[in-house]
């Protein structure tokens, strides 16, 4: 290990991968204003608090929202509106993914999330969508586990939103102290190794593993094996993009999997 620290690796068998509504305000009569003149009503204040002249936040009373009926047309309209909003957010994220043919090798179509990372609104929308999914799916999570390297871009902000910690899984030789490591095959036939610190997760702790993309599934499978070696409970593998034609999710066996965007 760099810096003179020996990383003790416990090898596991190599994984082989084949080939808001406005409410009207009543006008209050004023004896000094002719009744023929309409009164202008100021707009409702924002719910967001802003610092006052003395530095203290000026609190504003929340505006009550009208609740839709539990069933019938009101419920159907609310469900339709929610679905439309979700579709709009997904389009915002998808529109910031671009494609590069023949990269990193001829015949490969590379899905690039750099424009997504550059756009603060789109990136915030991405984390919103991931947070909504995780909160709706799992009542308790101990850690978000991110994969080297692009999993480090989405894992920490997601973990911060959820109020939990982040654990990195890194390429070999990047972590100090005692580690668990595993060898596996990459998408294009090359061999690689992943490591996690031996004390990163305690037995029985619940984790969600995140990365930017799932292709053949080699890296995600290797990460799952590392977490299993520490006796963690893997709740789900979560990615932004899934390349469905490569069938990587099938290699995860019984581990739940979720992707925001799918490409053939």
C-alpha positions as protocol buffer text, in pm:
chain_id: "A"
residue {
  index: 1
  type: UNK
  ca { x: 0 y: 0 z: 0 }
}
residue {
  index: 2
  type: UNK
  ca { x: 128 y: 358 z: -64 }
}
residue {
  index: 3
  type: UNK
  ca { x: 281 y: 531 z: 233 }
}
residue {
  index: 4
  type: UNK
  ca { x: 417 y: 208 z: 377 }
}
residue {
  index: 5
  type: UNK
  ca { x: 85 y: 70 z: 501 }
}
residue {
  index: 6
  type: UNK
  ca { x: 23 y: -295 z: 425 }
}
residue {
  index: 7
  type: UNK
  ca { x: -335 y: -368 z: 318 }
}
residue {
  index: 8
  type: UNK
  ca { x: -436 y: -717 z: 419 }
}
residue {
  index: 9
  type: UNK
  ca { x: -658 y: -846 z: 141 }
}
residue {
  index: 10
  type: UNK
  ca { x: -892 y: -1138 z: 176 }
}
residue {
  index: 11
  type: UNK
  ca { x: -943 y: -1267 z: -179 }
}
residue {
  index: 12
  type: UNK
  ca { x: -1269 y: -1409 z: -299 }
}
residue {
  index: 13
  type: UNK
  ca { x: -1311 y: -1610 z: -621 }
}
residue {
  index: 14
  type: UNK
  ca { x: -1286 y: -1399 z: -934 }
}
residue {
  index: 15
  type: UNK
  ca { x: -1611 y: -1305 z: -1098 }
}
residue {
  index: 16
  type: UNK
  ca { x: -1615 y: -1394 z: -1465 }
}
residue {
  index: 17
  type: UNK
  ca { x: -1838 y: -1179 z: -1687 }
}
residue {
  index: 18
  type: UNK
  ca { x: -1919 y: -1321 z: -2032 }
}
residue {
  index: 19
  type: UNK
  ca { x: -1846 y: -1110 z: -2346 }
}
residue {
  index: 20
  type: UNK
  ca { x: -4942 y: 2588 z: -548 }
}
residue {
  index: 21
  type: UNK
  ca { x: -5311 y: 2713 z: -558 }
}
residue {
  index: 22
  type: UNK
  ca { x: -5385 y: 3087 z: -484 }
}
residue {
  index: 23
  type: UNK
  ca { x: -5662 y: 3169 z: -228 }
}
residue {
  index: 24
  type: UNK
  ca { x: -5860 y: 3495 z: -281 }
}
residue {
  index: 25
  type: UNK
  ca { x: -5831 y: 3742 z: 7 }
}
residue {
  index: 26
  type: UNK
  ca { x: -6144 y: 3946 z: 99 }
}
residue {
  index: 27
  type: UNK
  ca { x: -6111 y: 4321 z: 52 }
}
residue {
  index: 28
  type: UNK
  ca { x: -6134 y: 4519 z: 375 }
}
residue {
  index: 29
  type: UNK
  ca { x: -6339 y: 4847 z: 337 }
}
residue {
  index: 30
  type: UNK
  ca { x: -6140 y: 5162 z: 408 }
}
residue {
  index: 31
  type: UNK
  ca { x: -6338 y: 5485 z: 479 }
}
residue {
  index: 32
  type: UNK
  ca { x: -6056 y: 5693 z: 325 }
}
residue {
  index: 33
  type: UNK
  ca { x: -6072 y: 5513 z: -7 }
}
residue {
  index: 34
  type: UNK
  ca { x: -6374 y: 5559 z: -239 }
}
residue {
  index: 35
  type: UNK
  ca { x: -6570 y: 5239 z: -269 }
}
residue {
  index: 36
  type: UNK
  ca { x: -6554 y: 5260 z: -647 }
}
residue {
  index: 37
  type: UNK
  ca { x: -6178 y: 5200 z: -640 }
}
residue {
  index: 38
  type: UNK
  ca { x: -6066 y: 4835 z: -612 }
}
residue {
  index: 39
  type: UNK
  ca { x: -5816 y: 4742 z: -347 }
}
residue {
  index: 40
  type: UNK
  ca { x: -5497 y: 4571 z: -456 }
}
residue {
  index: 41
  type: UNK
  ca { x: -5415 y: 4260 z: -255 }
}
residue {
  index: 42
  type: UNK
  ca { x: -5049 y: 4178 z: -199 }
}
residue {
  index: 43
  type: UNK
  ca { x: -4928 y: 3838 z: -312 }
}
residue {
  index: 44
  type: UNK
  ca { x: -4906 y: 3559 z: -58 }
}
residue {
  index: 45
  type: UNK
  ca { x: -4560 y: 3542 z: 104 }
}
residue {
  index: 46
  type: UNK
  ca { x: -4316 y: 3263 z: 24 }
}
residue {
  index: 47
  type: UNK
  ca { x: -4280 y: 2985 z: 276 }
}
residue {
  index: 48
  type: UNK
  ca { x: -3902 y: 3021 z: 267 }
}
residue {
  index: 49
  type: UNK
  ca { x: -3758 y: 3222 z: 558 }
}
residue {
  index: 50
  type: UNK
  ca { x: -3517 y: 3505 z: 479 }
}
residue {
  index: 51
  type: UNK
  ca { x: -3282 y: 3693 z: 715 }
}
residue {
  index: 52
  type: UNK
  ca { x: -3427 y: 4016 z: 857 }
}
residue {
  index: 53
  type: UNK
  ca { x: -3239 y: 4344 z: 895 }
}
residue {
  index: 54
  type: UNK
  ca { x: -3098 y: 4227 z: 1228 }
}
residue {
  index: 55
  type: UNK
  ca { x: -2985 y: 3892 z: 1093 }
}
residue {
  index: 56
  type: UNK
  ca { x: -3276 y: 3692 z: 1238 }
}
residue {
  index: 57
  type: UNK
  ca { x: -3496 y: 3493 z: 1009 }
}
residue {
  index: 58
  type: UNK
  ca { x: -3839 y: 3645 z: 949 }
}
residue {
  index: 59
  type: UNK
  ca { x: -4082 y: 3358 z: 999 }
}
residue {
  index: 60
  type: UNK
  ca { x: -4389 y: 3338 z: 781 }
}
residue {
  index: 61
  type: UNK
  ca { x: -4699 y: 3140 z: 862 }
}
residue {
  index: 62
  type: UNK
  ca { x: -4750 y: 2833 z: 642 }
}
residue {
  index: 63
  type: UNK
  ca { x: -5032 y: 2853 z: 394 }
}
residue {
  index: 64
  type: UNK
  ca { x: -5281 y: 2567 z: 446 }
}
residue {
  index: 65
  type: UNK
  ca { x: -5321 y: 2344 z: 142 }
}
residue {
  index: 66
  type: UNK
  ca { x: -5656 y: 2215 z: 30 }
}
residue {
  index: 67
  type: UNK
  ca { x: -5668 y: 1838 z: 49 }
}
residue {
  index: 68
  type: UNK
  ca { x: -5816 y: 1643 z: -238 }
}
residue {
  index: 69
  type: UNK
  ca { x: -6097 y: 1397 z: -174 }
}
residue {
  index: 70
  type: UNK
  ca { x: -5984 y: 1050 z: -71 }
}
residue {
  index: 71
  type: UNK
  ca { x: -6135 y: 895 z: -382 }
}
residue {
  index: 72
  type: UNK
  ca { x: -6305 y: 970 z: -710 }
}
residue {
  index: 73
  type: UNK
  ca { x: -6203 y: 1238 z: -955 }
}
residue {
  index: 74
  type: UNK
  ca { x: -5995 y: 1433 z: -702 }
}
residue {
  index: 75
  type: UNK
  ca { x: -5772 y: 1137 z: -622 }
}
residue {
  index: 76
  type: UNK
  ca { x: -5736 y: 1048 z: -988 }
}
residue {
  index: 77
  type: UNK
  ca { x: -5637 y: 1404 z: -1074 }
}
residue {
  index: 78
  type: UNK
  ca { x: -5381 y: 1411 z: -793 }
}
residue {
  index: 79
  type: UNK
  ca { x: -5230 y: 1081 z: -906 }
}
residue {
  index: 80
  type: UNK
  ca { x: -5212 y: 1202 z: -1266 }
}
residue {
  index: 81
  type: UNK
  ca { x: -5046 y: 1526 z: -1157 }
}
residue {
  index: 82
  type: UNK
  ca { x: -4787 y: 1338 z: -953 }
}
residue {
  index: 83
  type: UNK
  ca { x: -4706 y: 1107 z: -1242 }
}
residue {
  index: 84
  type: UNK
  ca { x: -4673 y: 1401 z: -1478 }
}
residue {
  index: 85
  type: UNK
  ca { x: -4434 y: 1575 z: -1238 }
}
residue {
  index: 86
  type: UNK
  ca { x: -4224 y: 1260 z: -1205 }
}
residue {
  index: 87
  type: UNK
  ca { x: -4205 y: 1223 z: -1584 }
}
residue {
  index: 88
  type: UNK
  ca { x: -4101 y: 1586 z: -1615 }
}
residue {
  index: 89
  type: UNK
  ca { x: -3820 y: 1538 z: -1364 }
}
residue {
  index: 90
  type: UNK
  ca { x: -3699 y: 1223 z: -1537 }
}
residue {
  index: 91
  type: UNK
  ca { x: -3691 y: 1407 z: -1872 }
}
residue {
  index: 92
  type: UNK
  ca { x: -3484 y: 1683 z: -1714 }
}
residue {
  index: 93
  type: UNK
  ca { x: -3226 y: 1425 z: -1608 }
}
residue {
  index: 94
  type: UNK
  ca { x: -3235 y: 1227 z: -1934 }
}
residue {
  index: 95
  type: UNK
  ca { x: -3186 y: 1545 z: -2139 }
}
residue {
  index: 96
  type: UNK
  ca { x: -2853 y: 1595 z: -1965 }
}
residue {
  index: 97
  type: UNK
  ca { x: -2711 y: 1255 z: -2065 }
}
residue {
  index: 98
  type: UNK
  ca { x: -2525 y: 1254 z: -2395 }
}
residue {
  index: 99
  type: UNK
  ca { x: -2386 y: 970 z: -2608 }
}
residue {
  index: 100
  type: UNK
  ca { x: -2044 y: 914 z: -2761 }
}
residue {
  index: 101
  type: UNK
  ca { x: -2009 y: 631 z: -3015 }
}
residue {
  index: 102
  type: UNK
  ca { x: -1698 y: 412 z: -3028 }
}
residue {
  index: 103
  type: UNK
  ca { x: -1577 y: 503 z: -2680 }
}
residue {
  index: 104
  type: UNK
  ca { x: -1381 y: 367 z: -2503 }
}
residue {
  index: 105
  type: UNK
  ca { x: -1362 y: 105 z: -2777 }
}
residue {
  index: 106
  type: UNK
  ca { x: -1507 y: 66 z: -3128 }
}
residue {
  index: 107
  type: UNK
  ca { x: -1870 y: -48 z: -3120 }
}
residue {
  index: 108
  type: UNK
  ca { x: -1934 y: 90 z: -2770 }
}
residue {
  index: 109
  type: UNK
  ca { x: -2187 y: 372 z: -2720 }
}
residue {
  index: 110
  type: UNK
  ca { x: -2077 y: 565 z: -2411 }
}
residue {
  index: 111
  type: UNK
  ca { x: -2343 y: 739 z: -2197 }
}
residue {
  index: 112
  type: UNK
  ca { x: -2185 y: 1054 z: -2052 }
}
residue {
  index: 113
  type: UNK
  ca { x: -2328 y: 1222 z: -1739 }
}
residue {
  index: 114
  type: UNK
  ca { x: -2091 y: 1523 z: -1749 }
}
residue {
  index: 115
  type: UNK
  ca { x: -2367 y: 1765 z: -1866 }
}
residue {
  index: 116
  type: UNK
  ca { x: -2584 y: 1636 z: -1581 }
}
residue {
  index: 117
  type: UNK
  ca { x: -2311 y: 1717 z: -1329 }
}
residue {
  index: 118
  type: UNK
  ca { x: -2261 y: 2065 z: -1481 }
}
residue {
  index: 119
  type: UNK
  ca { x: -2630 y: 2160 z: -1456 }
}
residue {
  index: 120
  type: UNK
  ca { x: -2716 y: 2240 z: -1090 }
}
residue {
  index: 121
  type: UNK
  ca { x: -3091 y: 2218 z: -1149 }
}
residue {
  index: 122
  type: UNK
  ca { x: -3069 y: 1883 z: -1327 }
}
residue {
  index: 123
  type: UNK
  ca { x: -2827 y: 1742 z: -1070 }
}
residue {
  index: 124
  type: UNK
  ca { x: -3051 y: 1852 z: -782 }
}
residue {
  index: 125
  type: UNK
  ca { x: -3342 y: 1686 z: -964 }
}
residue {
  index: 126
  type: UNK
  ca { x: -3139 y: 1366 z: -989 }
}
residue {
  index: 127
  type: UNK
  ca { x: -3070 y: 1359 z: -615 }
}
residue {
  index: 128
  type: UNK
  ca { x: -3439 y: 1444 z: -549 }
}
residue {
  index: 129
  type: UNK
  ca { x: -3548 y: 1141 z: -752 }
}
residue {
  index: 130
  type: UNK
  ca { x: -3301 y: 907 z: -586 }
}
residue {
  index: 131
  type: UNK
  ca { x: -3398 y: 1035 z: -240 }
}
residue {
  index: 132
  type: UNK
  ca { x: -3770 y: 993 z: -312 }
}
residue {
  index: 133
  type: UNK
  ca { x: -3715 y: 636 z: -427 }
}
residue {
  index: 134
  type: UNK
  ca { x: -3500 y: 532 z: -132 }
}
residue {
  index: 135
  type: UNK
  ca { x: -3727 y: 692 z: 131 }
}
residue {
  index: 136
  type: UNK
  ca { x: -4034 y: 525 z: -23 }
}
residue {
  index: 137
  type: UNK
  ca { x: -3863 y: 186 z: -40 }
}
residue {
  index: 138
  type: UNK
  ca { x: -3670 y: 145 z: 285 }
}
residue {
  index: 139
  type: UNK
  ca { x: -3771 y: 264 z: 634 }
}
residue {
  index: 140
  type: UNK
  ca { x: -3418 y: 219 z: 773 }
}
residue {
  index: 141
  type: UNK
  ca { x: -3075 y: 243 z: 609 }
}
residue {
  index: 142
  type: UNK
  ca { x: -2739 y: 266 z: 781 }
}
residue {
  index: 143
  type: UNK
  ca { x: -2511 y: 361 z: 490 }
}
residue {
  index: 144
  type: UNK
  ca { x: -2497 y: 452 z: 125 }
}
residue {
  index: 145
  type: UNK
  ca { x: -2208 y: 263 z: -36 }
}
residue {
  index: 146
  type: UNK
  ca { x: -2057 y: 429 z: -344 }
}
residue {
  index: 147
  type: UNK
  ca { x: -1840 y: 265 z: -610 }
}
residue {
  index: 148
  type: UNK
  ca { x: -1516 y: 413 z: -737 }
}
residue {
  index: 149
  type: UNK
  ca { x: -1533 y: 652 z: -902 }
}
residue {
  index: 150
  type: UNK
  ca { x: -1859 y: 804 z: -1027 }
}
residue {
  index: 151
  type: UNK
  ca { x: -2051 y: 649 z: -742 }
}
residue {
  index: 152
  type: UNK
  ca { x: -1862 y: 902 z: -528 }
}
residue {
  index: 153
  type: UNK
  ca { x: -2036 y: 1186 z: -714 }
}
residue {
  index: 154
  type: UNK
  ca { x: -2392 y: 1080 z: -628 }
}
residue {
  index: 155
  type: UNK
  ca { x: -2344 y: 877 z: -308 }
}
residue {
  index: 156
  type: UNK
  ca { x: -2237 y: 1154 z: -65 }
}
residue {
  index: 157
  type: UNK
  ca { x: -2515 y: 1405 z: -157 }
}
residue {
  index: 158
  type: UNK
  ca { x: -2772 y: 1127 z: -141 }
}
residue {
  index: 159
  type: UNK
  ca { x: -2643 y: 1011 z: 198 }
}
residue {
  index: 160
  type: UNK
  ca { x: -2650 y: 1370 z: 327 }
}
residue {
  index: 161
  type: UNK
  ca { x: -3013 y: 1410 z: 217 }
}
residue {
  index: 162
  type: UNK
  ca { x: -3102 y: 1089 z: 402 }
}
residue {
  index: 163
  type: UNK
  ca { x: -2905 y: 1187 z: 714 }
}
residue {
  index: 164
  type: UNK
  ca { x: -2683 y: 879 z: 704 }
}
residue {
  index: 165
  type: UNK
  ca { x: -2317 y: 800 z: 637 }
}
residue {
  index: 166
  type: UNK
  ca { x: -2130 y: 720 z: 317 }
}
residue {
  index: 167
  type: UNK
  ca { x: -1889 y: 430 z: 265 }
}
residue {
  index: 168
  type: UNK
  ca { x: -1651 y: 415 z: -35 }
}
residue {
  index: 169
  type: UNK
  ca { x: -1556 y: 103 z: -227 }
}
residue {
  index: 170
  type: UNK
  ca { x: -1228 y: 182 z: -400 }
}
residue {
  index: 171
  type: UNK
  ca { x: -987 y: 44 z: -654 }
}
residue {
  index: 172
  type: UNK
  ca { x: -704 y: -159 z: -509 }
}
residue {
  index: 173
  type: UNK
  ca { x: -428 y: 31 z: -332 }
}
residue {
  index: 174
  type: UNK
  ca { x: -630 y: 343 z: -243 }
}
residue {
  index: 175
  type: UNK
  ca { x: -743 y: 259 z: 112 }
}
residue {
  index: 176
  type: UNK
  ca { x: -522 y: 244 z: 425 }
}
residue {
  index: 177
  type: UNK
  ca { x: -542 y: -17 z: 696 }
}
residue {
  index: 178
  type: UNK
  ca { x: -691 y: -363 z: 682 }
}
residue {
  index: 179
  type: UNK
  ca { x: -910 y: -421 z: 379 }
}
residue {
  index: 180
  type: UNK
  ca { x: -1115 y: -686 z: 206 }
}
residue {
  index: 181
  type: UNK
  ca { x: -1051 y: -710 z: -166 }
}
residue {
  index: 182
  type: UNK
  ca { x: -1187 y: -896 z: -468 }
}
residue {
  index: 183
  type: UNK
  ca { x: -1080 y: -955 z: -829 }
}
residue {
  index: 184
  type: UNK
  ca { x: -1331 y: -934 z: -1116 }
}
residue {
  index: 185
  type: UNK
  ca { x: -1361 y: -879 z: -1490 }
}
residue {
  index: 186
  type: UNK
  ca { x: -1447 y: -541 z: -1638 }
}
residue {
  index: 187
  type: UNK
  ca { x: -1687 y: -481 z: -1928 }
}
residue {
  index: 188
  type: UNK
  ca { x: -1416 y: -496 z: -2194 }
}
residue {
  index: 189
  type: UNK
  ca { x: -1223 y: -800 z: -2077 }
}
residue {
  index: 190
  type: UNK
  ca { x: -974 y: -633 z: -1844 }
}
residue {
  index: 191
  type: UNK
  ca { x: -919 y: -751 z: -1488 }
}
residue {
  index: 192
  type: UNK
  ca { x: -964 y: -521 z: -1188 }
}
residue {
  index: 193
  type: UNK
  ca { x: -977 y: -533 z: -809 }
}
residue {
  index: 194
  type: UNK
  ca { x: -1196 y: -354 z: -556 }
}
residue {
  index: 195
  type: UNK
  ca { x: -1136 y: -294 z: -185 }
}
residue {
  index: 196
  type: UNK
  ca { x: -1332 y: -191 z: 122 }
}
residue {
  index: 197
  type: UNK
  ca { x: -1195 y: -123 z: 469 }
}
residue {
  index: 198
  type: UNK
  ca { x: -1258 y: -415 z: 699 }
}
residue {
  index: 199
  type: UNK
  ca { x: -1424 y: -197 z: 964 }
}
residue {
  index: 200
  type: UNK
  ca { x: -1637 y: 5 z: 720 }
}
residue {
  index: 201
  type: UNK
  ca { x: -1960 y: -182 z: 794 }
}
residue {
  index: 202
  type: UNK
  ca { x: -2065 y: -394 z: 1091 }
}
residue {
  index: 203
  type: UNK
  ca { x: -2251 y: -724 z: 1054 }
}
residue {
  index: 204
  type: UNK
  ca { x: -2623 y: -673 z: 997 }
}
residue {
  index: 205
  type: UNK
  ca { x: -2601 y: -308 z: 897 }
}
residue {
  index: 206
  type: UNK
  ca { x: -2825 y: -214 z: 605 }
}
residue {
  index: 207
  type: UNK
  ca { x: -2673 y: -59 z: 294 }
}
residue {
  index: 208
  type: UNK
  ca { x: -2773 y: 64 z: -53 }
}
residue {
  index: 209
  type: UNK
  ca { x: -2499 y: 44 z: -316 }
}
residue {
  index: 210
  type: UNK
  ca { x: -2492 y: 327 z: -574 }
}
residue {
  index: 211
  type: UNK
  ca { x: -2311 y: 385 z: -901 }
}
residue {
  index: 212
  type: UNK
  ca { x: -2370 y: 588 z: -1215 }
}
residue {
  index: 213
  type: UNK
  ca { x: -2423 y: 300 z: -1458 }
}
residue {
  index: 214
  type: UNK
  ca { x: -2483 y: -73 z: -1481 }
}
residue {
  index: 215
  type: UNK
  ca { x: -2349 y: -246 z: -1791 }
}
residue {
  index: 216
  type: UNK
  ca { x: -2243 y: -610 z: -1765 }
}
residue {
  index: 217
  type: UNK
  ca { x: -2266 y: -592 z: -1386 }
}
residue {
  index: 218
  type: UNK
  ca { x: -1911 y: -700 z: -1302 }
}
residue {
  index: 219
  type: UNK
  ca { x: -1825 y: -407 z: -1077 }
}
residue {
  index: 220
  type: UNK
  ca { x: -2159 y: -412 z: -897 }
}
residue {
  index: 221
  type: UNK
  ca { x: -2138 y: -788 z: -844 }
}
residue {
  index: 222
  type: UNK
  ca { x: -1788 y: -753 z: -699 }
}
residue {
  index: 223
  type: UNK
  ca { x: -1906 y: -479 z: -463 }
}
residue {
  index: 224
  type: UNK
  ca { x: -2192 y: -699 z: -346 }
}
residue {
  index: 225
  type: UNK
  ca { x: -1947 y: -978 z: -266 }
}
residue {
  index: 226
  type: UNK
  ca { x: -1733 y: -738 z: -64 }
}
residue {
  index: 227
  type: UNK
  ca { x: -2033 y: -623 z: 139 }
}
residue {
  index: 228
  type: UNK
  ca { x: -2142 y: -982 z: 192 }
}
residue {
  index: 229
  type: UNK
  ca { x: -1794 y: -1065 z: 324 }
}
residue {
  index: 230
  type: UNK
  ca { x: -1852 y: -803 z: 595 }
}
residue {
  index: 231
  type: UNK
  ca { x: -2197 y: -955 z: 660 }
}
residue {
  index: 232
  type: UNK
  ca { x: -2380 y: -635 z: 562 }
}
residue {
  index: 233
  type: UNK
  ca { x: -2744 y: -652 z: 452 }
}
residue {
  index: 234
  type: UNK
  ca { x: -2766 y: -523 z: 96 }
}
residue {
  index: 235
  type: UNK
  ca { x: -3108 y: -361 z: 52 }
}
residue {
  index: 236
  type: UNK
  ca { x: -3062 y: -259 z: -312 }
}
residue {
  index: 237
  type: UNK
  ca { x: -2824 y: -175 z: -593 }
}
residue {
  index: 238
  type: UNK
  ca { x: -2913 y: 169 z: -732 }
}
residue {
  index: 239
  type: UNK
  ca { x: -2786 y: 335 z: -1052 }
}
residue {
  index: 240
  type: UNK
  ca { x: -2870 y: 630 z: -1274 }
}
residue {
  index: 241
  type: UNK
  ca { x: -2836 y: 443 z: -1605 }
}
residue {
  index: 242
  type: UNK
  ca { x: -2893 y: 79 z: -1699 }
}
residue {
  index: 243
  type: UNK
  ca { x: -2781 y: -68 z: -2031 }
}
residue {
  index: 244
  type: UNK
  ca { x: -3051 y: -333 z: -2055 }
}
residue {
  index: 245
  type: UNK
  ca { x: -2909 y: -518 z: -2355 }
}
residue {
  index: 246
  type: UNK
  ca { x: -2607 y: -625 z: -2149 }
}
residue {
  index: 247
  type: UNK
  ca { x: -2833 y: -787 z: -1884 }
}
residue {
  index: 248
  type: UNK
  ca { x: -2614 y: -687 z: -1592 }
}
residue {
  index: 249
  type: UNK
  ca { x: -2904 y: -686 z: -1348 }
}
residue {
  index: 250
  type: UNK
  ca { x: -2953 y: -1059 z: -1403 }
}
residue {
  index: 251
  type: UNK
  ca { x: -2610 y: -1124 z: -1253 }
}
residue {
  index: 252
  type: UNK
  ca { x: -2717 y: -967 z: -924 }
}
residue {
  index: 253
  type: UNK
  ca { x: -2935 y: -1273 z: -861 }
}
residue {
  index: 254
  type: UNK
  ca { x: -3176 y: -1207 z: -572 }
}
residue {
  index: 255
  type: UNK
  ca { x: -3039 y: -861 z: -480 }
}
residue {
  index: 256
  type: UNK
  ca { x: -3300 y: -590 z: -556 }
}
residue {
  index: 257
  type: UNK
  ca { x: -3200 y: -350 z: -833 }
}
residue {
  index: 258
  type: UNK
  ca { x: -3333 y: -10 z: -946 }
}
residue {
  index: 259
  type: UNK
  ca { x: -3234 y: 224 z: -1231 }
}
residue {
  index: 260
  type: UNK
  ca { x: -3368 y: 570 z: -1314 }
}
residue {
  index: 261
  type: UNK
  ca { x: -3294 y: 561 z: -1687 }
}
residue {
  index: 262
  type: UNK
  ca { x: -3285 y: 259 z: -1918 }
}
residue {
  index: 263
  type: UNK
  ca { x: -3121 y: 229 z: -2259 }
}
residue {
  index: 264
  type: UNK
  ca { x: -3122 y: -67 z: -2497 }
}
